[in-house]
Amino acid sequence: MAVAPGLAGDIPGERPMSILIRDAIVLTVDKGFTIHDPGAVFVAEGKIVDIGPSANVLGRHPTAERVIDGKGKVVLPGFVSAHNHLGYTVFRGRSEDIGFSCVTGQYYPMGLVMNRDERRAIGSLTLAELLRGGVTTVAEMEEEADIFAPVVESMGGRALIGVMIHDTDIERMIKGEYVFDDALRTSQLAQAVGFAEQWHGGADGRISAWMTANMTISSSPDLLKGLREAADRLSLRLSIHLGWGQAEVDMVQATHGMHPFDYVERNGFLASDVVCAHCYHVGEEQVDRLAHTGAHVAHCPLMNSFRGTIAPALDYMEKGVGLGLGIDNYFSDNYDVVRAAIQAARIRAGHPEVMQASDALTLATMGSARALGIDDKVGSLEAGKQADIQIVDMARFGLTPINDALRTLVYHGHGKDVDTVMVDGRILVESGEMRTVDSGALIAGAAKAAETAWSRFTTRYGGHVAR
């Protein structure tokens, strides 16, 4: 099976060694948001074995195969991004200024011209960027997302991957016509289910599958019901873009005679095992519906703010809706997403003290892990959990003085400040450098792939700017 150029793929096969991180500031993000300063974490066999004040942990585990001096560093859980389109980095610098027209003007048509090798090369770079910046788990949904399973396996990260499907004739949808295609539905469902059956639980448990529909506007009732049936049979979670604009409401009402939330609930996509991406075009009724059904929301505040929208995150939290943070696409610095969650909440509330730093960091870790159903494994630093950890070097421009480690990190940190990243106790990023990839080769490969894909797009559709 082809893998993008630049992937080394040697580290994931290594035996996880015992690692002692000592004398650091440890943000556990546990239920009590415990902070150990100075703190220590002892890792063995890929899991967190012990965590607490440095003196206590060192007394119980005085030696390890690898000792990391944590002085001047902050240790925290790896980020869990609840919504991603890895290959959509192809749109970086093309779509940020054109609002919602990019969806039918770029996203859907690009899927008809970009080939699998190009998508793999671009998405591999994105995955490396995210992992380099402390994102240890990505929830990926995309056309032909099956190509990323061997990339995740080789690079060493953790992922929930779904082949994002639709059964709408795209060429007609670009013209404003919504026609469902039976043959397309059959082939798309087969691809999504076949991938799940092959890869769920793969890469030593680091890869899980889920059933993902693109949008309500491109999904027939039969498609949604087919995904729900497969998810129930295979015990998988589901996801869909929902609540993203008036255009969605108008189209679903015109085509199916009901509101998008009624449509997804009737067809099995509003339940406790569903992650609804975005949900910013909602009213009190929809917020209550999410709370009642137990559905989760992947809140993507950075992407949405560029489109002039703000999701009611505080309302979701107040009503008990499960909320996680997602990057979506274009971007790769999850610290920007954490800050955007705070900024969006405060602007919407008109209050400068809502959504505290600890709230936002929890959404980016445990909140997302709960939404994805993996909070028993990752999302916090606690004994028994997988050792998915990031270590940030605070001796950097912009991070000194460390008057308060949590707030300094949340308000001023960046992915470039991450020094070390491990998944399952294997060190994948060390001294800010990826160990499982040739970064230069990944960058060159993605640049070439994007150039050829956009050339093909321009030839077919006459340009890349949609308004």
N, C-alpha and C positions, 0 to 999 in steps of 0.2 A: 504494500500500500504506500502510495506516494506521500512524502512528508516535505514540508516547505524547506527550501535551502536555509541553512543557518542553524538548524536544530542539531545539537550534539547528542542529546538523549542518553547520556551515560549516568547521570546522578540518580534518577529514580530507581535504578537497579541496585544501588549501593545499600548495604545494610545500615539502617539508622544507628548512629553511634549514641552513646550517652553524652549529654551536653549539660553543662552547668553554667547558667547565666547568673552572675553574682554582682551585688552592689549596684543595682540599677534602680530606677524608679519604675515600678511595675503597676500598670493600670490593668486590673483583672477584668473589668466590665462584668463582674459577677452580679448576683442579685442585689447586693449591698454596695456595689461599685467600690469595692475595697481597693485601696492604694497602699502598696508596700514601698516605703522609702527609708533606708535602702532595702530592696527586696531581691529575692533570688527565685529562679525557676530551674527545676531539675527535670530533664527529659531523658527517657530511655524507651527503646523499642517503639519509637514513633509517637509516644504519648507523654503528656505531662504527668509526672509521677509525684512531684512535690512542688509546692509554691508557698511563699510566705516571707517573713522578715529574713534578711540575709543570714544573720547569726543562727537562726533556728534551722534553716535549710542546710547551711554548711555544716552544722553539727550533725545532721542526719546523713548528709551526702558530701563528705569532705573531698572526694575525688570524682573525676569523670574523664572519659576519653578526650573530651574537648571542654575547655573552660573559656568562657567569654567574659571579659572584664566589662561590666556594665556601667562603670562610673561615667557620668555625663551623658548617659543614654536613657531613653524611655522604652520600655518593653510593653507591648500591647497585642491584643489579638490581631490576626490578619483580617483585613476587611473582607466582607462578604457582599458582593455587588448583586443585587436582586434582579437586575434587568440589563442585558447586554446584547448588542449585535456586533460581534467582533469584526466581521467583514465590512461593516458600514463605515469603517475608517476611510474607505474609498471616497466618501463624501466630505471628508475634512477639507475645509477651505472652499467648498462648493455650495454648501447648503445653509450656512449659518445666517445669511442675510435675506433669505427668501421665504421665511415663515413656513406655513403649512403646505404651500404649493410643492414643496420638495417630495411629499409623500407620493402623489400620483405623477408628478413631473419628473422625479428622479428615482426614488426608491424602487417602485414597482418596475418601471422599464429597465433599470439597470440589471434587475434580476433576469431579464431576457437576453442580455448581451454579455454579462461577465461570466467567464467560465470557471470551473471548479479550481483549477490551478491558480488563477488570479485571486479568487476569493480566499483560498488557503494561504497564499503568500501575504496578503494584506491582513487577514485575521490573525496570522501567526505573530506578526509584528505587534498588533494590538494586545494580544495575550501577554507577550513579553513586556510591553510597556506597563500593563496593569500589575503583573507579578513583580516587576522591578519596583513599583511604587507601593507595595504592601498589600495588594489585593490577592488573597490566596484562594478565594472561591469566586467563580463567575457563574451566573445563571444566564446561559446563552440560548437564544432563540433566533433562528435565521433560516432563510432558504438554504438548503444543502448544508446545514450545520453538521451533518454526519462527518464531513471532512475534518472537523476540528478534534474529534476524539483521539486520533493518534497523535495530534499535535499536543494536546493536553497531557497525554500519557508520556510523551517524550520530554516535554518541558518540565513536568513534575508538579503542576498545579492541581487544583480541585475544581470540578465543574459539574453543573447540572445542564445538560444539553438537550435541546429539542429541535427537530426539523420543523420550522415554522411554515405552515401550509395554508393554502387558500384554494378555492375552486371557482374563482372568477376569471373570465376572459380578460386578461390584462390590457390587451390592445384596445378593446372596447371600453374598458373602465377608464382608460386615459381620456377617452372622448366623452366620458360622463354616462356611459351605458353600463348597467350592471346585469350581466348574464352569467348564470352558473353553468359549469361544464361537467357533466357526469364522468367522462373519461378522465379529465384532469383530477377530479376528486378521488377517483379510484387509485390513480397512480400516486398522488400525493399522500394519501392515507397509507398506502403500501410502503412508501419510503420512510414515513415517520415511524410506523410500527416496526418495520424491519430493523431500523437503526436501534430502537429501544430494545428489541429482543436480543440483538447482538451485543450491545455495549453496556446495558444497565448493570452496575456493580463492577465494571471493568477497571483496569489499572489499579488493582489492589484496593478497590472500593472508592477510588478518587473520582470516578466518573459515574454519574447517575443520569438517567434519561427522564424526560417528561414530555407530555403531549402539549403542543403549542399551536394555536391558531393565530394567524396574523391579526386580523381585525374583524369586527362585526360586518363591515361593509364588503368584505371579500370572502365571507364564510356563510355557506348555506346551512339550513338546519340539519341536513344530512351529514355535512362535514363535522359540525360541532358534536352531533350525536355519535358519530363514528369515533371521534377522538375521546369522548367520554367513555364509550364502551371499551376502548383499548386501555384507557387509564385504569378503569375499574378492574379489568382482567389482569393487568400487569402490576397493579398496586402502585401507580405513578401519580404524580401531581400534574397540574395543568396550568396554562397561562394564556392570556390574550390581552391585546391592547383594548382599553375600554375607557369611556368617559373623556375623550380627547377633543371634543368640539361639537359645535352646532351642526356641522356638515354630517357628522356621524348620526346625530339624532334625526336630521331630515331624511337621510338616505334610508335608514332602518325603518323609520315610520312609513316612508313611501313604498318600500319594498315588502316589508313584513307586517305593517300595520300596528306597530308597537314601539315603545321606547327601547333603546339598546339594552338597558338593565333588565327589562322584562324578557327581551329576546334571549339574552345569554342565560338567564335563570331558567327559562322554559326548556332550554336545550342543554342543560347540565354544566354551565360554565359560571355558576355563582354559588360556590360552596366552600367549605373549610379547606379543601385541598387545591384551591385555585388561587393563583397570584394574578391580580389585575394590574396591568401596567398603566401608570399615569393617573387616571381618575381625578383630573382637575376640573373638568366641565361637569360639575355635579351640584345638586342642591341637597337640602336637608333630607329629603326622602331617599336619595341614593346613598347618602352617608349611613342612614339608619338601615338601609337594605344590606349594605356591606357588613355592618355590625351584626345584624340578625342572622345572616347566612354564615358568618365566620370567614368570609373570603378575605384574603390579604391584599394589600396594595403595595406595589413597587413604586415608590415615590422617586421621581427623577428631577429634582429641583434645579439642577444646573442646566440641563437641556431645556426644561420647560421655561425657565426664566428668559432664555434667549428667544422664545416664542411669545413672550409677553403674558405668560400664564403662571398662576400660583395655585397649587393644590391646597386644600384645607387640612393640612397635616395636623394642626392642633385639634380640629374637630374630630378627626379620625382617632387621635390618641385619647381624647376625652370620652369618645363613645366606645372605646375598646377595640377598634379595628386594628388588626395586625398590620404593622407598617415597617417596611424596610426601605433602604436606599439603593437606587440603581444609577449607574453611569449612563446607560442607554447607548449612545454612539458619539463619534467624533473625539470625545475627551478621554483622557487616560490618567488624570490625577484625581484620585478619590478624595483627597483632602479638600479639593475645591468643591466636591459634591457635599461633603459634611458642612462646610461653611455656607454653601447655598441653601441647605436645609434651614439653617438658623436665620439667614437673611430673609428668605421667603416667608418664613413664619412670622418674623417680626414686622415685616412690611404689611403683610395681610392683617395682622392683629393691631397694627399701629401702636405697638408696645415694645420697648427696647430690652425687656428682660425675659420674655417668653423664650422657649426652646433654648435651654441652657446647654453649655458645652457637653456636659455628661449625657444629656438627652440625645443630642445629635450623634455622638460617638456610639451610644448604645444602638441607635437605629442602624448605623453603618456596620454593626457587628452582630449582636444578638438579635436585633429586630429583623434583619435580613435572614439570619440563620433560622429563626422561627418561621418566617414566611416560606422558606424553602424546605422546612421539615427536617433540618439537620442540626438543630440547636442542642441536641444531645451529644454531638460530636465536635462542633466548632462554635465560634462566636464569642467565647470568653476564655480566660486563662484559669482553668480549674483542674484539679487532679482528676485523672481519668479521661480527659478529653484529648483529642488528637493535637499534636504539637504543631499547630498552624500559627506561627508567631512572626511579628515584625519588630525590628529593633531600630529606633530612630536615633541618630547621632545629633544631639542638641548643640554641639559645639560648631554651629554654623551661623553664617550671616542670617539675620532674621529670627533666630531662635534664642538669642541671648539678650538680656538675662532671663534665666528660668525662674521667674518669681513664683509661678504656679505651673507645674509641668503639664497638667491636663489642659488648661486654657491656653497656654503658650503653644502647645502642639496643635490644638483644634483651630485656633484663630490664625496661626502663623506658619504651620508646617506645610510641607509639600512632599510629593512623592520622591523628589530628588534627594530629600533628606534621609530617606530610608537607607540604612546601612546593611542590614541583614534580614533575610526572609527565609523562613523554613516552612515546609509542608510535610506533615507526617514525620517531623523530626529530621528531615533531610534539608541541609542548607542549600538553597537554590540561588540566593543572592548573597554575596559576601563583599564587604567593602564597597557596596554600591554597584557591583558588577554581576551580571548574570553568569551562572556557571553552566547552564544547560543549553546556551545558544551562542552563536556567533552574531553579536549584535549588528556588526557592519553588514554582514551578508543578509540578515533579515531586513534591514533598512533598504538596501539596494534592491532586494527582491520585491519588496512591497512597492517601492517607487516605480519600478518597471511594470509591475502588474497593473497599477493604477493608470499609468500612462496608456497602456494598450487598451484597457477597458474603456477609458474615457474616449479614446480615439474611435473605437467601435460604436460607442454610444452617440457621439457627435455625428458620425456618418449616418446612423439610422434615424436619429431624432432631430438633427439639425442644430444642436448646441446643448450646453449643460445648464444654462440659466433658465429656470422655470419661474414664471410670475403669473 
